[in-house]
Amino acid sequence: MISTDFAPNEFADDALASLITLFSPWTWTKGNCISECNKIIHSWFPRADSVHFLSARVGLYFLLKSLDLPINFSVAVTGFTCEAVVLPIQANNLHPLYIDIETDTYSMELNDLNKKLTPQTRVIILQHTFGMVPKYRDKVLQLAKLNNYLVIEDLAHGFEPSFWQKQKLTDNQSLLLSYGRSKALSSVFGGSIISSNSKLMRKLKKIESTLSFPSFIFLFKLLCYKPIAYLIKKTYNILGFGKIIHKIALILRLLTAEISVKERKGKYDSYLEKKYPNALAKLLFHQLQKYEQRVGERSIISSMYSKNYHIPHNSFVTRFPLLIENRNTTLNDVSKKSIYLGNWYNQPVGPGGLDLDKMEYTIGSCPVAEQVCRKIINLPTLVTKHEAELVIESLRGN
C-alpha cells in the first residue's frame, strides 16, 4: 500500500514508540518530553518562544483571541486551504478574506492580496502550502511591516529547518505548526505557536495554563493510532488483512477522526481545547529527532517527480502537487493498484463536501485556486525510490 494521506509518517520505530508509551500510563499527562521537544524546536527557530496545544487549530483560535480584534474584522487567508484555518477565524467573530493563489508555490498572489485588503483587515495567514516557502513571502512581510499587520505563517504542512535557522522573527510575525497525522511531523494530534513577541506569548501561555489535559480514554485511542496504522499499511496487500484490521479498528472506535462531525458541518469544535500532553510529546520528540533526515528523503523523491514531470519545484515538499485533467478517473485507476494519492485541496476550503456558504466563500472570488482545485493531485514524498517509480508508472497514460 502506497498512500499520500493515510499515516504517511508512521514507520516501525514510530509504532514501537507509541506502544511503549501506551503501556506507561503514568507518563501520559506530565513529564519532561515537552521541554525536550522545545530544545530541538528552538534550535530551528532561534530567538523565539513556543507554546503547545492539543491541535494547531486550537492554537490558531487562541492566537486570534489574544489579539482582541474588533468583531467583524477580517483575516486574509488563501482560497486554497482547509476548515482548520477558517473555523477558528469565525469562532472569534472575524471573517475570512479569501486571496487567490499563484501556481508556483500555491500561496497568496500578491496583486490579489493588495487589491482585497481593507481597513478592517489586521491579520494575514500566509500558508506555506505543501511545505514550500511562498513565492511572495518577503513582499508580504514587507507589506505587513509598513501597515502594522500581524502575519501568521502557517507551517502546518511542513518546513525546512535550515531555512528557519537563518530567519529572525519580528514582533508582527507568528508561526503555526501542526503535528496532525497527515502532516510532516505527526504526534497524531498537536500544534504549536512560535513567536518572538513576548507580550503575545505571555498571553498565550496564560491561556494554556488554564486548560486541562485530554482524558485518558482519548489519549489511549491516540496512542493506538500509530501501531494500528502501521499494521494496516504493512498487511494491506496480504490477503486484505489490512482492510480487515482497519474495519475492526473502526468498529471498536479505536481510531479518532481528524475532523469531528461538528467541524464537517462547518462549526468550530472546542473539544480539542486542551493542554498538549506528555504522551504525545514523546511521539513528537521521536519524530523531531529524525525530521531533518526525513526532509532530505522527501527532497530526493520530490526531485524525482520534478524531473519526470518537468516541473520546477522547491527541493522539499511534504506532498508533491501535480495538475491533471482527468483527476477522478486517475485516482480511481491507481487505487486499483493499492496506490492512494491525495487531492489537497479539491475545493477552495477543504475537505470536499464542506458547505462553502458557511465558510463565507463566494464562488468566483479566487478563480486560479478554483481551477487548481479541479485538477490537483498530491504524490507521496516519504516513500522509497522504488515506490516513487511505481507511482510514476501508475500515472502513465492517465
C-alpha positions in Angstrom: 0.0 0.0 0.0 1.3 3.4 -1.0 -0.7 6.4 0.4 -0.3 10.1 0.5 -2.9 10.7 3.1 -3.1 7.6 5.4 -0.4 7.6 8.1 2.4 8.9 5.8 4.9 9.4 8.7 4.3 6.1 10.5 7.1 3.5 10.5 8.0 0.6 12.7 10.0 2.7 15.1 7.1 5.2 15.5 4.7 2.3 16.2 7.1 0.9 18.8 7.5 4.3 20.5 3.7 4.6 20.7 3.3 1.1 22.1 5.9 1.7 24.8 4.1 4.9 25.8 0.8 3.1 25.7 2.0 0.8 28.4 3.3 3.6 30.5 0.1 5.5 31.5 1.8 7.2 34.4 3.7 9.3 31.8 0.7 10.3 29.7 0.0 13.8 31.1 3.0 15.3 32.8 6.7 14.8 32.1 9.8 16.3 30.6 9.1 15.4 26.9 7.8 18.9 26.0 10.9 20.5 27.3 13.0 18.0 25.2 10.9 18.8 22.1 11.5 22.5 22.8 15.2 22.1 22.7 15.0 20.9 19.1 12.3 23.3 18.1 14.1 26.3 19.5 17.3 25.3 17.7 15.4 25.5 14.4 13.6 28.8 15.3 16.2 30.7 17.2 15.3 33.7 19.4 11.7 32.6 19.5 9.4 31.1 22.2 6.8 28.4 21.8 3.5 27.3 23.3 1.8 24.0 22.6 -1.9 22.9 22.3 -3.7 19.6 21.6 -4.3 20.9 18.0 -3.0 23.6 15.6 -6.5 24.9 15.0 -6.9 25.4 18.8 -3.6 27.3 18.8 -4.8 29.5 16.0 -8.1 30.1 17.8 -6.3 31.3 20.9 -3.8 33.3 19.0 -6.5 35.2 17.2 -8.4 35.6 20.5 -5.4 37.0 22.2 -5.2 39.8 19.6 -8.5 41.4 20.9 -9.6 42.4 17.4 -12.9 44.2 16.9 -15.8 42.0 16.0 -16.3 41.5 12.2 -12.7 42.5 11.3 -11.2 40.2 8.6 -8.3 37.8 8.4 -6.7 37.3 5.0 -6.3 33.6 4.0 -5.7 31.8 0.8 -8.6 30.5 -1.2 -6.8 27.1 -1.2 -6.9 26.0 2.4 -8.9 23.8 4.9 -11.6 24.3 7.5 -9.0 24.0 10.3 -7.8 27.5 9.3 -11.2 29.1 8.7 -13.3 27.8 11.6 -11.0 29.4 14.3 -11.4 32.7 12.5 -15.1 32.6 12.5 -15.2 31.4 16.1 -13.6 34.7 17.1 -16.4 36.6 15.3 -14.0 37.5 12.5 -14.4 37.0 8.8 -12.1 35.1 6.3 -10.9 37.3 3.4 -10.0 34.9 0.6 -7.0 35.7 -1.5 -6.3 33.9 -4.8 -3.1 31.9 -5.3 -0.2 31.7 -7.7 0.7 28.4 -9.2 4.4 28.2 -8.3 4.1 27.7 -4.6 0.2 27.6 -4.3 0.3 30.5 -1.8 -1.1 34.1 -1.9 -1.0 36.1 -5.1 0.4 39.5 -4.2 -1.7 41.6 -6.5 -4.9 40.0 -5.4 -3.8 40.5 -1.7 -3.2 44.2 -2.3 -6.5 44.6 -4.2 -8.6 42.9 -1.5 -7.1 44.3 1.8 -9.4 46.6 3.7 -9.0 48.9 6.7 -10.7 46.0 8.7 -8.0 43.5 7.8 -5.4 43.3 10.5 -4.1 39.7 10.1 -2.6 37.8 7.2 -2.3 34.0 7.4 0.4 33.2 4.9 0.2 29.5 4.1 3.4 27.5 3.3 1.4 25.1 1.1 2.9 21.6 0.9 5.8 23.0 2.9 7.0 25.4 0.2 8.2 28.9 1.0 5.6 31.2 -0.5 6.7 33.0 -3.7 5.8 36.4 -2.4 6.8 35.8 1.3 9.3 38.7 1.5 6.9 41.2 -0.1 4.0 40.1 2.1 6.2 40.6 5.2 7.3 44.0 3.9 3.6 45.0 3.3 2.7 43.8 6.8 5.5 45.8 8.4 4.5 49.0 6.6 0.8 48.6 7.6 1.2 47.0 11.1 -0.4 43.8 10.1 0.3 40.6 12.0 1.5 37.8 9.7 0.8 34.2 10.9 3.0 32.0 8.8 1.1 28.7 8.5 3.8 25.9 8.6 1.3 23.1 9.2 2.2 21.2 6.1 5.9 21.2 7.0 9.0 23.2 6.8 12.8 23.0 6.2 14.7 23.7 9.4 17.7 25.1 7.5 15.6 27.9 6.1 14.2 29.0 9.5 17.6 28.8 11.3 18.6 31.8 9.1 15.4 33.8 9.9 14.9 36.4 12.6 11.2 36.7 13.6 9.8 40.2 14.2 7.1 41.1 16.7 4.5 41.1 14.0 5.2 37.5 12.9 4.0 34.3 14.4 4.4 30.7 13.2 1.8 27.9 13.3 3.0 24.3 13.4 0.8 21.2 13.2 1.5 17.7 14.4 -1.5 16.1 12.9 -1.3 12.6 11.5 -1.2 13.7 7.8 1.4 16.4 8.3 5.3 16.3 8.1 5.6 15.8 11.9 3.0 13.6 13.5 2.1 13.0 17.1 -1.5 12.2 15.8 -2.8 15.5 17.3 -1.0 18.6 18.4 0.2 22.0 17.3 2.4 24.9 18.4 2.5 28.7 18.2 6.0 30.1 17.8 6.8 33.8 18.2 9.4 36.3 19.4 6.7 38.7 20.6 7.0 38.3 24.4 3.7 40.1 25.2 1.8 37.8 22.9 3.5 34.7 24.2 2.7 35.7 27.8 -1.0 35.9 26.9 -1.0 32.5 25.1 0.9 30.8 28.0 -1.6 32.2 30.5 -4.4 30.8 28.4 -2.7 27.4 28.0 -2.2 27.2 31.8 -5.9 27.3 32.4 -6.6 24.3 30.1 -7.0 20.7 31.3 -5.3 17.6 29.8 -7.3 15.3 27.4 -9.0 12.3 29.0 -7.2 9.0 29.4 -9.6 7.3 27.1 -8.9 9.9 24.4 -5.1 9.5 24.9 -5.5 5.7 24.8 -7.1 6.0 21.3 -4.4 8.4 20.1 -1.7 6.1 21.3 -3.3 3.2 19.5 -3.2 5.0 16.2 0.4 4.6 15.1 0.7 0.8 15.8 -2.7 0.1 14.2 -2.0 2.4 11.2 1.4 0.8 10.6 -0.1 -2.7 10.8 -2.8 -1.7 8.3 -0.2 -0.4 5.9 2.1 -3.4 6.2 -0.7 -6.0 5.7 -2.9 -4.2 3.3 -1.8 -6.3 0.3 -1.6 -9.5 2.2 -4.9 -11.2 1.5 -6.7 -8.0 2.5 -5.7 -8.3 6.2 -5.0 -4.6 6.4 -8.6 -3.8 5.3 -10.0 -6.2 7.9 -7.8 -4.7 10.7 -9.0 -1.2 9.6 -12.6 -2.2 9.7 -12.3 -3.8 13.1 -10.5 -0.7 14.5 -13.3 1.5 13.2 -16.0 -0.8 14.7 -14.2 -0.7 18.1 -13.8 3.1 17.7 -10.1 2.9 18.3 -9.3 5.4 15.6 -10.2 9.0 16.4 -11.2 11.1 13.3 -9.0 14.0 12.3 -12.1 16.2 11.8 -15.1 16.0 14.1 -18.7 15.7 12.9 -19.3 19.3 14.1 -16.4 20.5 12.1 -17.6 18.7 9.0 -20.8 20.7 9.4 -18.9 23.9 9.3 -18.7 24.8 13.0 -15.7 25.3 15.3 -15.5 22.4 17.8 -14.0 23.2 21.2 -13.4 19.6 22.2 -9.7 19.9 21.4 -9.1 23.0 23.7 -6.7 21.0 25.9 -3.1 21.0 27.0 -0.6 19.2 24.9 0.2 16.1 27.0 3.5 14.4 27.7 2.4 11.2 25.9 2.0 13.0 22.5 5.2 15.0 23.2 7.0 11.6 23.4 5.8 10.7 19.9 6.7 14.2 18.7 10.2 14.0 20.2 10.8 10.7 18.4 9.9 12.3 15.1 11.7 15.6 15.7 15.0 13.6 16.1 14.8 12.2 12.6 13.0 15.1 10.9 16.0 16.6 9.2 16.8 13.2 7.8 13.2 12.9 6.6 13.4 16.3 4.9 16.4 15.0 2.9 14.5 11.9 1.9 11.5 13.9 0.8 13.7 16.2 -1.2 15.2 13.2 -3.1 11.7 11.9 -4.0 10.4 15.4 -4.9 13.3 15.8 -7.3 12.4 12.5 -9.0 8.9 13.8 -9.6 10.1 17.2 -10.7 12.5 15.6 -13.2 9.9 13.2 -14.6 7.1 15.8 -14.9 9.4 18.6 -16.0 8.1 20.8 -13.2 10.5 23.1 -11.3 9.8 22.9 -7.5 11.4 23.6 -4.2 13.6 20.7 -3.2 11.3 19.9 -0.2 7.6 19.3 -0.3 5.6 17.2 2.0 3.3 16.1 -0.8 4.1 16.8 -4.5 1.4 18.7 -6.3 0.5 17.7 -9.9 -2.2 19.2 -12.1 -4.1 16.7 -14.3 -7.2 16.9 -16.4 -9.0 13.7 -15.5 -8.4 13.6 -11.8 -11.2 11.4 -10.5 -10.7 8.8 -13.1 -6.9 8.8 -12.5 -7.3 8.5 -8.7 -9.7 5.6 -9.1 -7.4 3.8 -11.6 -4.3 4.0 -9.5 -6.2 2.9 -6.4 -6.8 -0.5 -8.0 -3.0 -0.9 -7.7 -3.2 -0.1 -4.0 -1.8 3.4 -4.7 -3.8 6.1 -2.9 -2.9 9.6 -4.0 -4.1 12.8 -2.2 -6.3 15.6 -3.5 -5.5 18.6 -1.3 -7.5 20.7 -1.9 -10.4 19.6 -4.0 -12.4 22.8 -3.2 -11.2 26.3 -2.0 -11.9 25.3 1.6 -11.5 21.6 2.2 -12.4 18.9 2.7 -14.7 18.2 -0.2 -18.3 18.4 0.7 -17.9 21.2 3.2 -20.6 23.9 2.8 -18.7 26.8 1.2 -21.5 29.2 2.1 -20.8 28.5 5.8 -17.2 29.2 5.1 -18.2 32.6 3.7 -16.5 31.7 0.4 -18.0 33.1 -2.8 -17.6 31.1 -6.0 -15.5 33.1 -8.5 -13.6 35.1 -5.9 -10.4 33.1 -6.3 -10.5 31.8 -9.9 -7.0 30.4 -10.1 -7.5 28.5 -6.8 -10.8 27.1 -8.1 -9.1 25.9 -11.3 -6.3 24.2 -9.4 -8.9 22.6 -7.1 -10.4 20.9 -10.1 -7.1 19.4 -11.3 -4.7 18.9 -8.4 -3.5 15.6 -7.1 -0.7 15.0 -4.5 2.0 12.4 -4.7 3.6 10.9 -1.6 7.2 12.0 -0.9 8.1 9.9 2.2 8.4 6.7 0.2 11.3 4.7 -1.3 12.7 5.4 -4.7 11.1 2.1 -5.9 7.7 3.2 -4.6 8.0 6.6 -6.2 8.8 4.8 -9.5 5.6 2.7 -9.0 3.6 6.0 -8.5 5.1 7.5 -11.7 4.5 4.3 -13.7 0.9 4.1 -12.4 0.2 7.6 -13.7 1.4 6.9 -17.2 -1.4 7.0 -19.8 -3.7 8.9 -17.4 
